[in-house]
Amino acid sequence: MTSAELALRNVRKSFRDYAVYFMTLTFGICIFYVFNSIGSQQAVMDLSSSQASTMKMLDRLIGDFSLFISVILCFLIIYANGFLVKRRKKEFGLYLTLGMERRQVSRILVLETVFMGLISLAAGLLLGIALSQGMSLVTAALLGVKIDAFRFVFAFGTVAKTIVYFSAAFALTLFFNVLKVGRQQLIDLIYAGRRNETNRAPRPFLAALIFTLAVFCLAASYFMLLGDLLGGASLNIIIALGAAGTFLFFFALSGFLMQAARRKSLYLKNLNMFVLRQLSSKINTAYVSMTIVCLMLFISICTLSSGLGIARAVAAELRFSAPYDATLVMSATGESGEDYVNHAPVDILAAARDKGVDVSSFAGVSKAAVFYDAEGLVPPFTGRNGEKTLLYLLSLSDYNAALAMQGLPLLSLGANEYAVNFGATNADWSKILTQYADTGGSLTLGGRELRTNAALLRHHVLEVRTHLNLDMILVVPDDTVSGRQAKKEVLFINYPQSGLEYEQLCLGALSGFTVTTADGAELSGSVETRIQVNDYAANSTATIAYLAIYMGVVFLVASATVLAIGQLSEASDNCHRYSLLHKLGADDKMLNGALFTQILIYFGAPLLLALVHSVAGISAAGKIMTRIGGMNILGTSILAALFIILIYGGYFLATYWSGRNMIKTAYDSRRR
Amino acid sequence: MATILQAKNMEKYYGNKNNLTKALDGISFSVEAGEFLGVMGASGSGKTTLLNCVSTIDSLTAGQILIDDRDITTMNQKMLARFRREKLGFIFQDFNLLDTLTAFENIALALTILKKPTKTIESRVSEVAAVLGITDVLDKYPYQMSGGQRQRVASARAIVTQPALILADEPTGALDSKSARALLESFQNLVRTRGATILMVTHDAFSASYCHRIIFIRDGRLFQELVRGSESRREFFDKIIEVVSLLGGDGNDLR
């Protein structure tokens, strides 16, 4: 029999052992293809130019990410393959005792890996191509685009890329594992798996000490992350502390597990003793893999929940800042490039008329407003993170005109009152403003003293904008602004009815619009429309959501696979043990219970710690997000939880079921 | 004395109509309480099938097996599991100890499966360990023990639950002659002092000579029966050899 035949036979014969490895590879290749083929999916969509450029950017970003992801997948393949080789050491030992040369044994291993690689590459690509058709629909939904007609997308370039990347990964795998087998002593190969791992779990006292250290590390990293104790610590230190804490936590846990072994009342009950020994016999592998799994789960949970959260927050914020169909903002740029230079106020509508622009051709309603300079009237406001507001004065009638166009209730002011309007609504800013308003905020304008109070705080957005608006607008009685310098003029526009033709008319008429003021300043205009903002919102949501899901799913699959491989690779040892228990009279319920507990501990322990980590991680992300308007953590966390239940839970059940089936076949095979 | 095991007309067929193997072809026998019964036969004579059927691991094609007056052929899986843990003790040729558990834990396992109160477990384990002379290996793992020690640990696991019937499948098969003798003597001891009932399958005449009674099987049928009575072990051994040579098969070249 040639090596090739032997290898092919081995793959076929030990397909059960290979199943997990095959699943990992296929999954990895499939995900890799689906996300990398995003660029090609636009062929089926009717995209606007901004959407097309978003797709291009997304494609590039995913390309960059893919390098990182493929490194992770590569490690996963090496890990999975390593387990496989470990399982079969005895077989290789047998070949050697039968007089086969090491080179021949290595060749068998190489051929097996190549066969598996080819099969899973084909399967992964087929699955990926099938899934990417569905992905087009998701992309279209996220971008808010209609698909003209269903067309089959086949990304040839991505197929080539996938093949190149994964071939490299296989080559690396081969290098590592062939090396591993080639260097082993024959005796170690033959007796592989006969011994329990040397127990390196710490003794109880030491375990308690390590546990304290672990908790300390974790607490320190949480506090640093949330910036409450040591604020400003670098992210690297936080990550290092968190990782070390996680490792020490599981290390200490293994010690406690051995401690529990001494407690007879618990230990000598049902199959507890057996389950504990199952864990402890692999304890060294267990705590290392639990640490890795925990950290990967943490990354996955954080990217899924905050990534989607950020995407949605961005979208919400942006939709919120499109209160009209369009705004035209006129401002002067100074000689050294500074924005919003003071100038003599202009009536834009009149200026437009002079220039022959017919605003009424695209605007059902339009109002011009002048935002006056407010320098030195009130102290500058600074946010918690050092961000500065831009101060403007706006006359009450201009302000109310804007509100009227938005359909909002109008504001009325006493002769000695002013109101404060600030677009952002988060808690930090509300506190700062309320504190200010409660002091009365006295200012002198037009020769009289004006005061404000908390009832005069407003949070309306006055312009169409794609970025966060930190304009602080002091709304004052009309007669107090005369004679002041203007900072910018704004034209609010609502189309007669929604429709792309008005959008085009508006953009055609107003882009490149300039005005020269009485004092010689050159004002240039910029137009922002609601349609642009919504496009932008949808695009950024899609970009962030994609990357988050890509990363999140890869890490989730990776972590679940590490566990599943660990469990299933012990399957044949377990089969032997469980069928002995069966012979000794343990019934199905006891056996399944023991198996379930065993797998539950492996899957559950890392998940629990990862959840704790994630609470800290997500709150930190939330804190950052509040700066730009807060995010809905609950909704996206539920979404993330769904992903985890679906993928991680699916893996858990699959591992349990296949484990149970293997055991059942093992002890039922005699009965027939 | 009470009858512990009563097998009536046991039949076990493998294969299909064209190629039928009659592993058991109408065997009947019984075991009394406190008896040490041997089952002998050449390879392929059906003795392992017989043991598997009696031990509820395999099912009969036809016939009846009563253990402690209960018919095991009509029980479902769950009842069988319960029956095994309450009534039977197993000793296997390859010991079948769990390599992740120490000797103490391997023995205690049989009791925890029975859900015995945890307080009594330790004393019962050390009691049987003393009987079998394995007290000083209780903290060792199987791979740290010799074959003889492992088989005695397996025996301790089988008797610690005080089963109605102990089933031993070639228990000396993997042992050297000294360890084999020590094991067989401890079996005798168990029968004498603790009133254990043992059914031992073997193809080794020397091991069989420790039994009270031996049934011989050929081609799935009962071939002959020998009772030791008041004979010395030496005399009994010679008689066994005679029957074995009559049996044919690979029994011939045993000794």
Interface residues (C-beta under 8 A of the other chain):
Chain A: R194 R195 N196 K264 S265 Y267 L268 K269 N270 L271 N272 M273 F274 R277 Q278 S280 S281 R577 L580 L581 H582 K583 L584 G585 A586 D587 D588 M590 R670 R671
Chain B: N52 S55 I57 D58 S59 Q77 K78 A81 R82 F83 R84 R85 E86 L88 F90 N96 L98 D99 T100 L101 E105 A108 L109 A110 L111 T112 I113 L114 K115 T118 I121 E122 Y141 Y143 R157
